[in-house]
Every structure is written in C-alpha cells, then in structure tokens.
Amino acid sequence: MKTISVVSPCYNEEDNVRQCYETVRRIFAEELPDYRLEHIFADNASTDRTPDILREIAAEDKSVKVVLNARNFGVFRSSFNGLRYATGDSVIVMLPVDLQDPPEMIPEFVRLWESGYEVVAGARNIREEGFFLRIARGIFYRTLNRLSDVRLEPSVGEFQLIDRKVLQAVLAHNDHYPYIRGIIASCGFRRIILPYTWRARKRGLSKHNMSALTDVALNAIFAFSRAPMRFCTIAGLIIATGCILFAMLQLLLFFIAPSDAPRGTMTIIVSLFFLTGVQMLFIGMLGEYITAIHNQVRGGPMVIERDRINIDAEPS
C-alpha cells in the first residue's frame, strides 16, 4: 500500500485544525481507500489551543505526526522542516489548515501522479480575495518572471503533490529561508497544472499581512535572480556616462556663451538628491543579498523544535 504524506502548517488555528484533519481523513477513506495517509502538522508556536488539539488528534490517530516549534519561524521554514519528516511515496507539499486550498483536489492529484506526472501543481486561477491583492500578486509574478532564471507560474503556490524523488531533490537545498514553490520549479521533472478556486477563509484571521507578503516577495526575487544587481551595474554605468556628457555640455556652453551670473546651482542640487537616492537604492539591493548570505553563512538549524509527537526517526 502506497503512502501519501500531507504537510499542514498552522499558527493559532484552533478553529480550523481539527476540521482540516477530519476533512482530509474522510477524503482518503472515501476516495483513496487503497492509500495510507500520513498527516504532518507543523505548528509555529501557537499561543492558543492549537497545540493541545494537535496532541489530542495525535493520541487518537498514530498516522498523524506533529512538530511543535519553539517559536514562530515563518510558514516556509516551518513547512520545509515538516517535509523532512514525510515518508510517503508522494507528498502534498502544503495544505494549510484554513482549507483555502481545497483538499478535495487531492484524489485528482494522486490519479495524475499515478499516470506518470512527478509534480502535480494546483493553480489558483480564481481567488476569493480583494481586488488590490489580486492586482499586487499579478504585478509581483510578472516582475519575478522577468527577473528570474526560473519560470514560476503566476497562480501556482505550495499546494502541490510531488513524487518522492522530487521531495529528495527539494530537501537537498540547503536554504536558510526556502521559497518552496521556487525550489520545486527549479528542480524540473514532469509537471502538470490543475486550476482551482482559492476559497475565502471561513474561520479565524489570516496570518499573511502585507508585511509578511512583502517579505516573501523580496525573498523570492533575491533568491532566484541576479537581475537586481545587474540592474545596479547597468544603471550605474548609464548614470556615470550621462553625468560625464552633461559636464562636457556645460563646459561647452560656458565657452560658447560665457556669463558672469552663477551657473548650475539648481543642477547641482537636483543632481545631488538624485544621485543620493540612486545610491541608497543600490545599497539597499546590495544589502538584501548580503543579508541573505549572512543568514546562510551563520548556519544553525532552520527550525528549533520544542516537541515531536508520533515521530521516532530523525528528519531526512
């Protein structure tokens, strides 16, 4: 009997976590009876009753594994750490317990995987969310795909089923802040994309505020592209060339039409502020790369765990 692993990150989801477990278990019992379910919950140091509910579920069902983090390490690091405990023949990379990504898609994912696809990716073609967020996401993915060496489908998130060998390739990445969907895309393999409706959250509050989404977007850009630094180099060359040409023009005008009045005061002021702004932009871009390198070089564990339930072996 083949095993399907499902990784579900959670943080302060006491209203959703049991429903997620029961929904996935029912789907496997009714539509995937020939497969064994391994459900891994990665809790990011919840401060509500989520850890207690997870302990109750794990006590009732030994196929449920629980990782309790010592603090909140962010959804991507927590989920990536959860993937290290997956023992299934294939893995649902991320099924958040809010069920905005429909678990009803899992049987179709499994059927396509059995037909030979090594990556079955869900695409959020329809989003039950605000107009501003839809526009912002569209701009982000268009920008990222123009800058990145890896093609990312605009609507594909971490709700994907991947084969065991794809999981091993993903886990081989030693990334302190893993952008999981980008890592999967960079691995290649045979892939198919299924569209679905990303549903509005029915219980609780989303933990993905604008600050968190911006952090994820910047991490994706600087992790998968050298374009920002190349832009700095080219822009610096263009600005330097423009400044030299402007200086030569001013010198020529001084000899052609000399004047006793002070010249160039406004030009100096504008140029000073412009070049200062450009320098701050470039230093900021450079700082993003240096910060990423610094975090990677410092090493240390990706996640510090407070407790593990129904998990005996060390992570792969």
N, C-alpha and C positions, 0 to 999 in steps of 0.2 A: 504494500500500500504506500503510495507516494504521500509526502508531507508538504503542505503549503503553509509557509510562515507568514504571519501578518504582523507588522510593526505599527503600533499606535502610540504616538507621543501624546502626553497630556500635561496640563498645568491648571490647577484649580478648576477641575471639570467634574465636580461631584454630581452635577445634574445630568451628566451625559455618559459617564464611563461605564456604568452597568448596562445601559441601553445599547451602547456600542458592542459590548461583549455578547449580549444576548442576541442582537441582530446578526452578528457575524456567525455565531454558533448555529442559529436557526437556518441561515442560508446554506451552511455546509451540511447540516443534517438533511435538508430537503432537496438541495440541488447538487451537492457534491458529496454524496454518501460514501463514495469509494476513495476519498482522500482524508488524510488525517490533518486536523487543524492544530497549528501551533501559534498561539496568540501572545505576542510580546508587547507589554505595556512599558513605556519608558516615561516615568514620572519625573518632572523637572522641579522637585522640591515644592510640591503643592502645600499651601498653608490651610486648605480647607479639609474636608473629609475624604478627598480622593485617595490618599494612601491607605486609609482604613478600609474603604470599599474594595480597593485592589487586593488587599490582604484577604478579605472575605471571599472574593472571587477565586483567588489562587488556592485557598483552602478547600473550596468546593470542587475545583477543576484543576487537576495537575498538568493539563496541557497549556495552562496559562502561566507565562513567565512574567515576572515583574522586576524591573530595575528601578530603584529609588535613588535619585541623585542627591548629593549632599547640599547642592544649591542649584539655582537656575543657570544652566549653561547654554540656554538658547535651544530652539527647536531642532536646528540642523545637527548640532553636535550631539544632542541627546538621541535623536533618531539614528544617526550614524553609529553611535555606540550600541543602540538596540539591535542594529543589523548584525553586529559582531556575534550576537547570541543566536542568530537564526540558523537552524539546522535543516530547514526544508529543502526539497528538490527545486522549489521556486519560492520567491518571496514577494509579497506585496510590500513595497518599499515604505510607504507611509499612508496609513489610514487614520487621520486624526479622529479623536473620539466624538467631535461635534457632528460627524457624519454629513458634512457639507459635500464631501466626495462620496458618491453613492456606493455602498458595499454591494448592492445588487448587481454591479458590473463584474464582480469577481468571477462568477461562473463563466462568463463570456471570455474574460481574461484567460482563465485556465484552459478553455477549449482552444483558443488561438495558440497558446503556449504548447499544447499537446500536438497541434498541427505543424509545429516546427519553428514558430517565432520565438526568439530568445528574449526579446523585450516587447511587452505589450503595454503601451502608454495611453493613459486616459488624457483626453484634451478637453479643457473647459471651454467649449465653443459658446455656450450660453451661461452667463454669470448672473445670478440673482444678487446683484450688488449695485451700488450707486454709480451714477454716470461718471463722476470725477475719477473714481478708482479704475473704471474700465479704460478711460482715456489715458490715465497715467501708466497703466500696465502696457497698453499698446505702444506708447512712446518709448517705454523702457526696453521692450523686446526689439523694437525696430533699431534703437540705438545700439543695444548689445550685439545684435546680429551683424550690424555694420562694422563693429569694432572687433568682434571675436573671431578667432580661428575656428571655432566650433559652432555649427548651426544649431540653434535652440528654437524649437517650435514654440510660437508665442503662447499657446494655450496649454502646453504640457507642463504639469507640475511633478510632484513626487508620487502621485497616485499612479504607480506603475507596477506591473508584475515583471520580474526579471528572473532568468534562469540561474541556477546555482553557479555556473561558470562566470556569468556576468557579475554576480554578487562577489565572487572571489576577486575579479578584476577591480571592482569598486573599492573593496576593502584594502586592496594593495596600495591605494593612495594614502600617503602619509600627510594629511592636510589638517592643520590645526583648526580651520574654520571651513568645513566642507560645504560646497554648494552642490548638493547631491544630484539635482537634475542635470547640472552641467557635467558632473563627473560621469554619469550614466551616458550622456550624449557623446562624450569624448571617447568612451570605450568602444563605440561602434556596435557590432553584432546586428543580427537581422531583427528589424523592428517594424511594428505596425501600430498605427494610432487610431484610437476609438474616441469619437466625440461623445460628450455627455453634458448634462446641465449641472453646474455647480450651484448647489442649493443654498438658500439663505439659512443662517444659523437660527435654530428654533429655541435653544435654551442657553443661558449664560452669555457672557460677553467675550468677544474676540480678543485675543492677546496680541494680535498683529496690528499695532497702531502705526501711524505714519512714520514715526522714528524707527521702529523695527523694520518696516518695509524698505525705508531708505537705506538702512544698514545692509540689508540683504542685497539690494540693487547694487550698491557700491562694491560689495564683496564679489558679486558676480562679474562686474566689469573688470575689476583689477585682478581677479583670479584667472580670467580666461582671455585676457587681451593685453598686448603690449602697445596698443594704439594710443592710449593717453600719453605715454612717454614719447612716442614717436611724434605725436601732435605737438608736444612741447618743443621738441628738437626742430621741427619744420617751422613752427610759428616763430621761434626764437631767431632762426635764420632769416625769415621774411622780415621780421621787425627790425633786426640789425641792418639788413640791406636797405630797408625803407628809411631808417634814420641816416645812413650814410648818404643816400641820394638826396634827402631833404637838406642835409647840411651843405652838400655841394650846390644845391639850388639857391640856398640862402647866400652862400658866398658869391655866386654868380650875380645875384640880384644886387648885392652890395656894391659890386664894381660897376654894374650897368647903371644903377640909379642910386647913387650914394645919398645919404640923408643924415642930418645932424640929430634927428629925433631918435630916442631909444627904440631899438627894434627887437622883436622876438620875445618880449616879456610874456605875452599870452601863450605863445607857442611853448615856451619853457615850462610854464605852469601846467598846461594841458598834457604835455609830453611826460612830465614828472609823475602826475597822477596816473596816466595811462600805463606807463611802464611799471610803476609800483604795483598797480592792480594785476598786470600780467605776471610779474614776479611772484606775487602772493598766490595766484592761481597755479603756477608751475610748481612752487614749493609745496603747495597742498597736495598736488598729484604725486609728487615725489614722496611726500610724507605717507600717503596711503600705501605705496609699495614698501617703504621702509618699515612701516608698522606691521604689515603682513609678514615681511621677512623676519622682523624682530620676534613676533609671536611664534613663528615656526622654529626659529633657531633656539629660542628659550627652552623648547621641549616641554616635558611634563605631560601628564595624562590629559586626554581630550575631555574626559568627564571623570569626576570623583564620585564614586558610588557610596551611598550610605548603607544600602542593604540590597540583597538579591533574594528573590523568592522563587522556588522551584527551578533554580539554576545551580547545577553542580559543577559543570566543567567551566574552565576559564574561557574567555572570549577568543574567537579565532582571529 
